[in-house]
Amino acid sequence: MASRKRVALVTGASTGIGKATAIRLAREPGTELVLVARREELLRELAESLPCRATWLAVDLTAAEAPERVRAHLEAEHGGALHLLVNNAGAAWRASFAEGGHDNVRRHMELNFDAVVRLTEALLPLLRKAAPSAIVNVASTAGRVSRARTGAYSASKFALIGWNDSLYAEEKPNGVHVGMVLPGFIATEGFPATELREKAFTRWIVSEPEKVAEAIYEVGPGGKAERYVPRPYALAAISRILFPSLTRRVLTGGPASNLTTSTGGE
Ligand SMILES: NC(=O)c1ccc[n+]([C@@H]2O[C@H](COP(=O)([O-])OP(=O)(O)OC[C@H]3O[C@@H](n4cnc5c(N)ncnc54)[C@H](OP(=O)(O)O)[C@@H]3O)[C@@H](O)[C@H]2O)c1
C-alpha cells in the first residue's frame, strides 16, 4: 500500500486469520482499519493494540441489517472510503448430511456465502469509487475437495469460489481487483485442528494464521488472483480434476480418517 490513506475492512477480525490479517495490514503506512465481528471486547482490545487508526463494529454478519450497519459505519468513521474488503468471517459445524440435513447446509450458507455476498453488495459502490481497490474472499481448500462430514461447509466454500471467479471478471474493468485465499489446515479458535496437532505424522500439515495473513496481503494489495496456504494444498485441487477416481479413493479410504477434525462451532 502507498503511504496515502488506505482503508481496509476485515471481517472476522476478533480471532484467528482475521486478527492476524489486521495485524499484518496495520504495518503498511497509511492504513486505516475497520474490524468487524460479533465480540466487541476482542475487537476493542485489538484496535487499541494496533499501530494505526482502527475502528470496530460488533455485528452479526448474518443479520438482515448487517450490511447497512457496516456501510453506515464506514460513512461515519472513514468518510465512506474503502480500498480493501477482506471477507474472512466464517465457521464450520461438522455433520454428515443424514445427521445435519438442510438445516446445517443453510447455516453454513448464511454465514460463509450469503453474508459475504450481501456485505459485498452493500460495499461495492464504495470500492468502485475508491478504485484501484480490492476484495479478498477467504475460501478454503475444502472449496475444491470435499470429505465426509464437511459437505455443508464445502458447499458454502464451493459456492464462494464460483461467485468469486465471476466477480473477478466483472469488476476488473472497474478497477476492483477480486482475489481469493484458500487455506488448508490452520490452527485457530474455530478450526483448532487438535487431532492433527496431537500426532507427529500429521502435525506438519497444520499451518499458522500469520501465513494466511501474508497471503491475504499478496492477493489484496499485491494483486494476485489466488493463493493456497500452504502452497502444496493446490495439489489436492489439481488432483480432484485430473485424477478424480484416485482422489475419491484417497478421501474415502482409511488414511483419510486421520484428517478428520472437529471445529469450534461444534
Ligand atoms: N483455520 C482453518 O483451518 C481454515 C481453513 C480454511 C478456511 N478457513 C476460513 O478462514 C476464515 C477464518 O477462520 P479462522 O480459522 O480464523 O477461524 P476463527 O478463529 O474461528 O475466526 C472466525 C471469525 O469469524 C467471526 N464470525 C463468526 N461468525 C460470525 C458472524 N455471524 N458474524 C460476524 N462475525 C462472525 C468470529 O468472530 P466472533 O465470534 O467474535 O463473531 C471470528 O472472528 C473462515 O472463513 C474459515 O472458513 C479456515
The ligand as an SDF file (V2000), in Angstrom:
LIG
                    3D

 48 52  0  0  0  0  0  0  0  0999 V2000
   -8.4950  -22.3730   10.1130 N   0  0  0  0  0  0  0  0  0  0  0  0
   -8.6550  -23.1790    9.0820 C   0  0  0  0  0  0  0  0  0  0  0  0
   -8.2220  -24.3480    9.0950 O   0  0  0  0  0  0  0  0  0  0  0  0
   -9.3490  -22.6740    7.8520 C   0  0  0  0  0  0  0  0  0  0  0  0
   -9.1900  -23.4110    6.6700 C   0  0  0  0  0  0  0  0  0  0  0  0
   -9.8150  -22.9620    5.5220 C   0  0  0  0  0  0  0  0  0  0  0  0
  -10.5790  -21.8040    5.5500 C   0  0  0  0  0  0  0  0  0  0  0  0
  -10.7310  -21.1260    6.7130 N   0  0  0  0  0  0  0  0  0  0  0  0
  -11.5820  -19.9280    6.6910 C   0  0  0  0  0  0  0  0  0  0  0  0
  -10.8980  -18.8520    7.2830 O   0  0  0  0  0  0  0  0  0  0  0  0
  -11.8450  -17.9240    7.7980 C   0  0  0  0  0  0  0  0  0  0  0  0
  -11.4280  -17.5050    9.2040 C   0  0  0  0  0  0  0  0  0  0  0  0
  -11.4760  -18.6260   10.0600 O   0  0  0  0  0  0  0  0  0  0  0  0
  -10.4530  -18.8460   11.2650 P   0  0  0  0  0  0  0  0  0  0  0  0
   -9.7650  -20.1200   11.0070 O   0  0  0  0  0  0  0  0  0  0  0  0
   -9.6580  -17.6440   11.5160 O   0  0  0  0  0  0  0  0  0  0  0  0
  -11.4930  -19.1430   12.4470 O   0  0  0  0  0  0  0  0  0  0  0  0
  -11.8710  -18.3100   13.7430 P   0  0  0  0  0  0  0  0  0  0  0  0
  -10.6530  -18.0110   14.5490 O   0  0  0  0  0  0  0  0  0  0  0  0
  -12.9730  -19.0600   14.3980 O   0  0  0  0  0  0  0  0  0  0  0  0
  -12.4170  -16.9350   13.1590 O   0  0  0  0  0  0  0  0  0  0  0  0
  -13.7170  -16.7670   12.6560 C   0  0  0  0  0  0  0  0  0  0  0  0
  -14.0770  -15.3000   12.7600 C   0  0  0  0  0  0  0  0  0  0  0  0
  -15.3750  -15.1060   12.2060 O   0  0  0  0  0  0  0  0  0  0  0  0
  -16.1540  -14.3320   13.1250 C   0  0  0  0  0  0  0  0  0  0  0  0
  -17.5580  -14.6910   12.9930 N   0  0  0  0  0  0  0  0  0  0  0  0
  -18.0990  -15.9380   13.1030 C   0  0  0  0  0  0  0  0  0  0  0  0
  -19.4350  -15.8670   12.9360 N   0  0  0  0  0  0  0  0  0  0  0  0
  -19.7320  -14.5550   12.7160 C   0  0  0  0  0  0  0  0  0  0  0  0
  -20.9360  -13.8450   12.4960 C   0  0  0  0  0  0  0  0  0  0  0  0
  -22.1250  -14.4600   12.4740 N   0  0  0  0  0  0  0  0  0  0  0  0
  -20.8720  -12.5090   12.3210 N   0  0  0  0  0  0  0  0  0  0  0  0
  -19.6890  -11.8550   12.3600 C   0  0  0  0  0  0  0  0  0  0  0  0
  -18.5140  -12.4730   12.5460 N   0  0  0  0  0  0  0  0  0  0  0  0
  -18.5410  -13.8080   12.7300 C   0  0  0  0  0  0  0  0  0  0  0  0
  -15.5850  -14.7090   14.5070 C   0  0  0  0  0  0  0  0  0  0  0  0
  -15.7590  -13.6770   15.4510 O   0  0  0  0  0  0  0  0  0  0  0  0
  -16.9270  -13.5690   16.5490 P   0  0  0  0  0  0  0  0  0  0  0  0
  -17.1220  -14.9320   17.1270 O   0  0  0  0  0  0  0  0  0  0  0  0
  -16.3900  -12.5630   17.5110 O   0  0  0  0  0  0  0  0  0  0  0  0
  -18.1230  -13.0810   15.7900 O   0  0  0  0  0  0  0  0  0  0  0  0
  -14.1100  -14.8120   14.1910 C   0  0  0  0  0  0  0  0  0  0  0  0
  -13.5040  -13.5480   14.2590 O   0  0  0  0  0  0  0  0  0  0  0  0
  -13.2140  -18.6190    7.7120 C   0  0  0  0  0  0  0  0  0  0  0  0
  -13.9120  -18.1310    6.5980 O   0  0  0  0  0  0  0  0  0  0  0  0
  -12.8460  -20.0800    7.5070 C   0  0  0  0  0  0  0  0  0  0  0  0
  -13.8390  -20.7850    6.8080 O   0  0  0  0  0  0  0  0  0  0  0  0
  -10.1270  -21.5300    7.8620 C   0  0  0  0  0  0  0  0  0  0  0  0
  1  2  1  0
  2  3  2  0
  2  4  1  0
  4  5  1  0
  4 48  2  0
  5  6  2  0
  6  7  1  0
  7  8  2  0
  8  9  1  0
  8 48  1  0
  9 10  1  0
  9 46  1  0
 10 11  1  0
 11 12  1  0
 11 44  1  0
 12 13  1  0
 13 14  1  0
 14 15  2  0
 14 16  1  0
 14 17  1  0
 17 18  1  0
 18 19  2  0
 18 20  1  0
 18 21  1  0
 21 22  1  0
 22 23  1  0
 23 24  1  0
 23 42  1  0
 24 25  1  0
 25 26  1  0
 25 36  1  0
 26 27  1  0
 26 35  1  0
 27 28  2  0
 28 29  1  0
 29 30  1  0
 29 35  2  0
 30 31  1  0
 30 32  2  0
 32 33  1  0
 33 34  2  0
 34 35  1  0
 36 37  1  0
 36 42  1  0
 37 38  1  0
 38 39  2  0
 38 40  1  0
 38 41  1  0
 42 43  1  0
 44 45  1  0
 44 46  1  0
 46 47  1  0
M  CHG  2   8   1  16  -1
M  END
$$$$
